[in-house]
Amino acid sequence: QSNSIHKTHQQIAQELNSSREVITRLLKKLEQRGVVKVNRNQIQLIS
């Protein structure tokens, strides 16, 4: 079982009917809270 998502911010934004900027901002907040780790084309959930 993988805790990673292999998508770009743009791909996530398109799937959620949002903008890349909004997704980037939200992921940055989640990373600061220690919920996720964001790498290039990969978002890893931290348990």
mmJSON file of the N, C-alpha and C atoms, coordinates in Angstrom:
{"data_MODEL":{"atom_site":{
"group_PDB":["ATOM","ATOM","ATOM","ATOM","ATOM","ATOM","ATOM","ATOM","ATOM","ATOM","ATOM","ATOM","ATOM","ATOM","ATOM","ATOM","ATOM","ATOM","ATOM","ATOM","ATOM","ATOM","ATOM","ATOM","ATOM","ATOM","ATOM","ATOM","ATOM","ATOM","ATOM","ATOM","ATOM","ATOM","ATOM","ATOM","ATOM","ATOM","ATOM","ATOM","ATOM","ATOM","ATOM","ATOM","ATOM","ATOM","ATOM","ATOM","ATOM","ATOM","ATOM","ATOM","ATOM","ATOM","ATOM","ATOM","ATOM","ATOM","ATOM","ATOM","ATOM","ATOM","ATOM","ATOM","ATOM","ATOM","ATOM","ATOM","ATOM","ATOM","ATOM","ATOM","ATOM","ATOM","ATOM","ATOM","ATOM","ATOM","ATOM","ATOM","ATOM","ATOM","ATOM","ATOM","ATOM","ATOM","ATOM","ATOM","ATOM","ATOM","ATOM","ATOM","ATOM","ATOM","ATOM","ATOM","ATOM","ATOM","ATOM","ATOM","ATOM","ATOM","ATOM","ATOM","ATOM","ATOM","ATOM","ATOM","ATOM","ATOM","ATOM","ATOM","ATOM","ATOM","ATOM","ATOM","ATOM","ATOM","ATOM","ATOM","ATOM","ATOM","ATOM","ATOM","ATOM","ATOM","ATOM","ATOM","ATOM","ATOM","ATOM","ATOM","ATOM","ATOM","ATOM","ATOM","ATOM","ATOM","ATOM","ATOM","ATOM"],
"id":[1,2,3,4,5,6,7,8,9,10,11,12,13,14,15,16,17,18,19,20,21,22,23,24,25,26,27,28,29,30,31,32,33,34,35,36,37,38,39,40,41,42,43,44,45,46,47,48,49,50,51,52,53,54,55,56,57,58,59,60,61,62,63,64,65,66,67,68,69,70,71,72,73,74,75,76,77,78,79,80,81,82,83,84,85,86,87,88,89,90,91,92,93,94,95,96,97,98,99,100,101,102,103,104,105,106,107,108,109,110,111,112,113,114,115,116,117,118,119,120,121,122,123,124,125,126,127,128,129,130,131,132,133,134,135,136,137,138,139,140,141],
"type_symbol":["N","C","C","N","C","C","N","C","C","N","C","C","N","C","C","N","C","C","N","C","C","N","C","C","N","C","C","N","C","C","N","C","C","N","C","C","N","C","C","N","C","C","N","C","C","N","C","C","N","C","C","N","C","C","N","C","C","N","C","C","N","C","C","N","C","C","N","C","C","N","C","C","N","C","C","N","C","C","N","C","C","N","C","C","N","C","C","N","C","C","N","C","C","N","C","C","N","C","C","N","C","C","N","C","C","N","C","C","N","C","C","N","C","C","N","C","C","N","C","C","N","C","C","N","C","C","N","C","C","N","C","C","N","C","C","N","C","C","N","C","C"],
"label_atom_id":["N","CA","C","N","CA","C","N","CA","C","N","CA","C","N","CA","C","N","CA","C","N","CA","C","N","CA","C","N","CA","C","N","CA","C","N","CA","C","N","CA","C","N","CA","C","N","CA","C","N","CA","C","N","CA","C","N","CA","C","N","CA","C","N","CA","C","N","CA","C","N","CA","C","N","CA","C","N","CA","C","N","CA","C","N","CA","C","N","CA","C","N","CA","C","N","CA","C","N","CA","C","N","CA","C","N","CA","C","N","CA","C","N","CA","C","N","CA","C","N","CA","C","N","CA","C","N","CA","C","N","CA","C","N","CA","C","N","CA","C","N","CA","C","N","CA","C","N","CA","C","N","CA","C","N","CA","C","N","CA","C","N","CA","C"],
"label_alt_id":[null,null,null,null,null,null,null,null,null,null,null,null,null,null,null,null,null,null,null,null,null,null,null,null,null,null,null,null,null,null,null,null,null,null,null,null,null,null,null,null,null,null,null,null,null,null,null,null,null,null,null,null,null,null,null,null,null,null,null,null,null,null,null,null,null,null,null,null,null,null,null,null,null,null,null,null,null,null,null,null,null,null,null,null,null,null,null,null,null,null,null,null,null,null,null,null,null,null,null,null,null,null,null,null,null,null,null,null,null,null,null,null,null,null,null,null,null,null,null,null,null,null,null,null,null,null,null,null,null,null,null,null,null,null,null,null,null,null,null,null,null],
"label_comp_id":["GLN","GLN","GLN","SER","SER","SER","ASN","ASN","ASN","SER","SER","SER","ILE","ILE","ILE","HIS","HIS","HIS","LYS","LYS","LYS","THR","THR","THR","HIS","HIS","HIS","GLN","GLN","GLN","GLN","GLN","GLN","ILE","ILE","ILE","ALA","ALA","ALA","GLN","GLN","GLN","GLU","GLU","GLU","LEU","LEU","LEU","ASN","ASN","ASN","SER","SER","SER","SER","SER","SER","ARG","ARG","ARG","GLU","GLU","GLU","VAL","VAL","VAL","ILE","ILE","ILE","THR","THR","THR","ARG","ARG","ARG","LEU","LEU","LEU","LEU","LEU","LEU","LYS","LYS","LYS","LYS","LYS","LYS","LEU","LEU","LEU","GLU","GLU","GLU","GLN","GLN","GLN","ARG","ARG","ARG","GLY","GLY","GLY","VAL","VAL","VAL","VAL","VAL","VAL","LYS","LYS","LYS","VAL","VAL","VAL","ASN","ASN","ASN","ARG","ARG","ARG","ASN","ASN","ASN","GLN","GLN","GLN","ILE","ILE","ILE","GLN","GLN","GLN","LEU","LEU","LEU","ILE","ILE","ILE","SER","SER","SER"],
"label_asym_id":["A","A","A","A","A","A","A","A","A","A","A","A","A","A","A","A","A","A","A","A","A","A","A","A","A","A","A","A","A","A","A","A","A","A","A","A","A","A","A","A","A","A","A","A","A","A","A","A","A","A","A","A","A","A","A","A","A","A","A","A","A","A","A","A","A","A","A","A","A","A","A","A","A","A","A","A","A","A","A","A","A","A","A","A","A","A","A","A","A","A","A","A","A","A","A","A","A","A","A","A","A","A","A","A","A","A","A","A","A","A","A","A","A","A","A","A","A","A","A","A","A","A","A","A","A","A","A","A","A","A","A","A","A","A","A","A","A","A","A","A","A"],
"label_entity_id":["1","1","1","1","1","1","1","1","1","1","1","1","1","1","1","1","1","1","1","1","1","1","1","1","1","1","1","1","1","1","1","1","1","1","1","1","1","1","1","1","1","1","1","1","1","1","1","1","1","1","1","1","1","1","1","1","1","1","1","1","1","1","1","1","1","1","1","1","1","1","1","1","1","1","1","1","1","1","1","1","1","1","1","1","1","1","1","1","1","1","1","1","1","1","1","1","1","1","1","1","1","1","1","1","1","1","1","1","1","1","1","1","1","1","1","1","1","1","1","1","1","1","1","1","1","1","1","1","1","1","1","1","1","1","1","1","1","1","1","1","1"],
"label_seq_id":[1,1,1,2,2,2,3,3,3,4,4,4,5,5,5,6,6,6,7,7,7,8,8,8,9,9,9,10,10,10,11,11,11,12,12,12,13,13,13,14,14,14,15,15,15,16,16,16,17,17,17,18,18,18,19,19,19,20,20,20,21,21,21,22,22,22,23,23,23,24,24,24,25,25,25,26,26,26,27,27,27,28,28,28,29,29,29,30,30,30,31,31,31,32,32,32,33,33,33,34,34,34,35,35,35,36,36,36,37,37,37,38,38,38,39,39,39,40,40,40,41,41,41,42,42,42,43,43,43,44,44,44,45,45,45,46,46,46,47,47,47],
"pdbx_PDB_ins_code":[null,null,null,null,null,null,null,null,null,null,null,null,null,null,null,null,null,null,null,null,null,null,null,null,null,null,null,null,null,null,null,null,null,null,null,null,null,null,null,null,null,null,null,null,null,null,null,null,null,null,null,null,null,null,null,null,null,null,null,null,null,null,null,null,null,null,null,null,null,null,null,null,null,null,null,null,null,null,null,null,null,null,null,null,null,null,null,null,null,null,null,null,null,null,null,null,null,null,null,null,null,null,null,null,null,null,null,null,null,null,null,null,null,null,null,null,null,null,null,null,null,null,null,null,null,null,null,null,null,null,null,null,null,null,null,null,null,null,null,null,null],
"Cartn_x":[0.851,0.0,0.888,0.644,1.461,0.772,1.558,1.043,1.438,1.7,2.155,1.192,1.129,0.36,1.368,1.348,2.283,1.546,1.355,0.668,1.273,1.134,1.571,0.472,0.833,-0.158,-1.224,-0.802,-1.742,-2.743,-2.272,-3.169,-4.191,-3.742,-4.659,-5.68,-5.218,-6.115,-7.187,-6.801,-7.775,-8.802,-8.364,-9.283,-10.252,-9.81,-10.65,-11.339,-11.189,-11.807,-11.335,-10.033,-9.428,-8.27,-7.446,-6.269,-5.0,-3.932,-2.653,-2.181,-2.404,-1.956,-2.62,-3.922,-4.652,-4.108,-3.897,-3.385,-1.993,-1.134,0.219,0.179,-0.67,-0.803,-1.294,-2.308,-2.844,-1.83,-1.115,-0.111,1.029,1.392,2.441,2.006,0.741,0.22,0.233,-0.189,-0.19,1.228,2.184,3.576,4.121,3.776,4.23,3.671,2.482,1.849,2.348,3.173,3.729,2.797,1.783,0.81,1.301,1.969,2.468,3.897,4.582,5.891,5.759,6.087,5.898,7.246,7.349,8.513,8.025,8.923,8.538,7.64,6.423,5.428,5.075,5.311,4.963,4.557,3.464,3.004,2.908,3.638,3.677,2.942,1.979,1.272,2.167,2.238,3.062,2.137,2.413,1.545,2.133],
"Cartn_y":[-1.189,0.0,1.241,2.103,3.298,4.501,5.327,6.569,7.757,7.502,8.559,8.758,9.996,10.362,10.871,10.303,10.7,11.528,12.792,13.716,15.099,15.908,17.298,18.114,19.275,20.179,20.526,20.675,20.989,19.854,18.617,17.473,17.402,17.625,17.615,18.739,19.902,21.05,20.751,20.16,19.841,18.834,17.832,16.818,17.407,18.432,19.053,20.314,20.594,21.79,23.052,23.131,24.24,24.781,25.614,26.141,25.584,25.56,25.059,25.872,27.184,28.06,27.696,27.412,27.041,25.727,24.749,23.451,23.603,24.371,24.596,25.24,26.23,26.927,25.971,25.165,24.223,23.141,22.626,21.603,22.158,23.405,24.036,24.133,24.498,24.563,23.185,22.168,20.805,20.328,20.721,20.338,21.018,22.273,22.997,22.372,21.789,21.134,19.71,19.226,17.885,16.778,17.116,16.132,15.434,16.189,15.637,16.109,15.39,15.82,15.93,17.103,17.362,17.335,16.467,16.397,16.629,16.633,16.834,15.688,16.027,15.067,13.972,14.225,13.234,13.939,13.469,13.956,12.738,12.771,11.631,11.979,11.125,11.301,10.822,11.59,11.233,10.738,9.535,8.968,9.149],
"Cartn_z":[0.0,0.0,0.0,-0.935,-1.088,-0.466,0.188,0.754,-0.105,-1.378,-2.272,-3.428,-3.882,-5.063,-6.084,-7.266,-8.319,-9.362,-9.062,-9.966,-9.798,-10.831,-10.722,-10.056,-9.582,-8.992,-10.026,-11.267,-12.348,-12.558,-12.524,-12.701,-11.572,-10.346,-9.199,-9.343,-9.729,-9.9,-10.94,-12.051,-13.097,-12.599,-11.852,-11.328,-10.308,-9.581,-8.55,-9.041,-10.328,-10.909,-10.183,-9.964,-9.24,-10.075,-9.447,-10.141,-9.502,-10.283,-9.781,-8.588,-8.644,-7.563,-6.237,-6.275,-5.056,-4.497,-5.361,-4.923,-4.316,-4.958,-4.448,-3.072,-2.908,-1.622,-0.529,-0.841,0.143,0.504,-0.496,-0.215,0.632,0.402,1.205,2.672,2.902,4.276,4.928,4.179,4.714,5.006,4.174,4.395,5.653,5.855,7.048,8.324,8.23,9.383,9.586,8.676,8.804,8.345,7.557,7.085,5.82,4.954,3.695,3.459,2.579,2.09,0.58,0.046,-1.377,-2.087,-3.094,-3.973,-5.392,-6.326,-7.725,-8.194,-8.595,-9.095,-8.093,-6.798,-5.787,-4.5,-3.93,-2.635,-1.733,-0.628,0.276,1.56,1.941,3.203,4.332,5.404,6.555,7.656,8.15,9.188,10.564],
"occupancy":[1.0,1.0,1.0,1.0,1.0,1.0,1.0,1.0,1.0,1.0,1.0,1.0,1.0,1.0,1.0,1.0,1.0,1.0,1.0,1.0,1.0,1.0,1.0,1.0,1.0,1.0,1.0,1.0,1.0,1.0,1.0,1.0,1.0,1.0,1.0,1.0,1.0,1.0,1.0,1.0,1.0,1.0,1.0,1.0,1.0,1.0,1.0,1.0,1.0,1.0,1.0,1.0,1.0,1.0,1.0,1.0,1.0,1.0,1.0,1.0,1.0,1.0,1.0,1.0,1.0,1.0,1.0,1.0,1.0,1.0,1.0,1.0,1.0,1.0,1.0,1.0,1.0,1.0,1.0,1.0,1.0,1.0,1.0,1.0,1.0,1.0,1.0,1.0,1.0,1.0,1.0,1.0,1.0,1.0,1.0,1.0,1.0,1.0,1.0,1.0,1.0,1.0,1.0,1.0,1.0,1.0,1.0,1.0,1.0,1.0,1.0,1.0,1.0,1.0,1.0,1.0,1.0,1.0,1.0,1.0,1.0,1.0,1.0,1.0,1.0,1.0,1.0,1.0,1.0,1.0,1.0,1.0,1.0,1.0,1.0,1.0,1.0,1.0,1.0,1.0,1.0],
"B_iso_or_equiv":[0.0,0.0,0.0,0.0,0.0,0.0,0.0,0.0,0.0,0.0,0.0,0.0,0.0,0.0,0.0,0.0,0.0,0.0,0.0,0.0,0.0,0.0,0.0,0.0,0.0,0.0,0.0,0.0,0.0,0.0,0.0,0.0,0.0,0.0,0.0,0.0,0.0,0.0,0.0,0.0,0.0,0.0,0.0,0.0,0.0,0.0,0.0,0.0,0.0,0.0,0.0,0.0,0.0,0.0,0.0,0.0,0.0,0.0,0.0,0.0,0.0,0.0,0.0,0.0,0.0,0.0,0.0,0.0,0.0,0.0,0.0,0.0,0.0,0.0,0.0,0.0,0.0,0.0,0.0,0.0,0.0,0.0,0.0,0.0,0.0,0.0,0.0,0.0,0.0,0.0,0.0,0.0,0.0,0.0,0.0,0.0,0.0,0.0,0.0,0.0,0.0,0.0,0.0,0.0,0.0,0.0,0.0,0.0,0.0,0.0,0.0,0.0,0.0,0.0,0.0,0.0,0.0,0.0,0.0,0.0,0.0,0.0,0.0,0.0,0.0,0.0,0.0,0.0,0.0,0.0,0.0,0.0,0.0,0.0,0.0,0.0,0.0,0.0,0.0,0.0,0.0],
"pdbx_formal_charge":[null,null,null,null,null,null,null,null,null,null,null,null,null,null,null,null,null,null,null,null,null,null,null,null,null,null,null,null,null,null,null,null,null,null,null,null,null,null,null,null,null,null,null,null,null,null,null,null,null,null,null,null,null,null,null,null,null,null,null,null,null,null,null,null,null,null,null,null,null,null,null,null,null,null,null,null,null,null,null,null,null,null,null,null,null,null,null,null,null,null,null,null,null,null,null,null,null,null,null,null,null,null,null,null,null,null,null,null,null,null,null,null,null,null,null,null,null,null,null,null,null,null,null,null,null,null,null,null,null,null,null,null,null,null,null,null,null,null,null,null,null],
"auth_seq_id":[1,1,1,2,2,2,3,3,3,4,4,4,5,5,5,6,6,6,7,7,7,8,8,8,9,9,9,10,10,10,11,11,11,12,12,12,13,13,13,14,14,14,15,15,15,16,16,16,17,17,17,18,18,18,19,19,19,20,20,20,21,21,21,22,22,22,23,23,23,24,24,24,25,25,25,26,26,26,27,27,27,28,28,28,29,29,29,30,30,30,31,31,31,32,32,32,33,33,33,34,34,34,35,35,35,36,36,36,37,37,37,38,38,38,39,39,39,40,40,40,41,41,41,42,42,42,43,43,43,44,44,44,45,45,45,46,46,46,47,47,47],
"auth_comp_id":["GLN","GLN","GLN","SER","SER","SER","ASN","ASN","ASN","SER","SER","SER","ILE","ILE","ILE","HIS","HIS","HIS","LYS","LYS","LYS","THR","THR","THR","HIS","HIS","HIS","GLN","GLN","GLN","GLN","GLN","GLN","ILE","ILE","ILE","ALA","ALA","ALA","GLN","GLN","GLN","GLU","GLU","GLU","LEU","LEU","LEU","ASN","ASN","ASN","SER","SER","SER","SER","SER","SER","ARG","ARG","ARG","GLU","GLU","GLU","VAL","VAL","VAL","ILE","ILE","ILE","THR","THR","THR","ARG","ARG","ARG","LEU","LEU","LEU","LEU","LEU","LEU","LYS","LYS","LYS","LYS","LYS","LYS","LEU","LEU","LEU","GLU","GLU","GLU","GLN","GLN","GLN","ARG","ARG","ARG","GLY","GLY","GLY","VAL","VAL","VAL","VAL","VAL","VAL","LYS","LYS","LYS","VAL","VAL","VAL","ASN","ASN","ASN","ARG","ARG","ARG","ASN","ASN","ASN","GLN","GLN","GLN","ILE","ILE","ILE","GLN","GLN","GLN","LEU","LEU","LEU","ILE","ILE","ILE","SER","SER","SER"],
"auth_asym_id":["A","A","A","A","A","A","A","A","A","A","A","A","A","A","A","A","A","A","A","A","A","A","A","A","A","A","A","A","A","A","A","A","A","A","A","A","A","A","A","A","A","A","A","A","A","A","A","A","A","A","A","A","A","A","A","A","A","A","A","A","A","A","A","A","A","A","A","A","A","A","A","A","A","A","A","A","A","A","A","A","A","A","A","A","A","A","A","A","A","A","A","A","A","A","A","A","A","A","A","A","A","A","A","A","A","A","A","A","A","A","A","A","A","A","A","A","A","A","A","A","A","A","A","A","A","A","A","A","A","A","A","A","A","A","A","A","A","A","A","A","A"],
"auth_atom_id":["N","CA","C","N","CA","C","N","CA","C","N","CA","C","N","CA","C","N","CA","C","N","CA","C","N","CA","C","N","CA","C","N","CA","C","N","CA","C","N","CA","C","N","CA","C","N","CA","C","N","CA","C","N","CA","C","N","CA","C","N","CA","C","N","CA","C","N","CA","C","N","CA","C","N","CA","C","N","CA","C","N","CA","C","N","CA","C","N","CA","C","N","CA","C","N","CA","C","N","CA","C","N","CA","C","N","CA","C","N","CA","C","N","CA","C","N","CA","C","N","CA","C","N","CA","C","N","CA","C","N","CA","C","N","CA","C","N","CA","C","N","CA","C","N","CA","C","N","CA","C","N","CA","C","N","CA","C","N","CA","C","N","CA","C"],
"pdbx_PDB_model_num":[1,1,1,1,1,1,1,1,1,1,1,1,1,1,1,1,1,1,1,1,1,1,1,1,1,1,1,1,1,1,1,1,1,1,1,1,1,1,1,1,1,1,1,1,1,1,1,1,1,1,1,1,1,1,1,1,1,1,1,1,1,1,1,1,1,1,1,1,1,1,1,1,1,1,1,1,1,1,1,1,1,1,1,1,1,1,1,1,1,1,1,1,1,1,1,1,1,1,1,1,1,1,1,1,1,1,1,1,1,1,1,1,1,1,1,1,1,1,1,1,1,1,1,1,1,1,1,1,1,1,1,1,1,1,1,1,1,1,1,1,1]
}}}
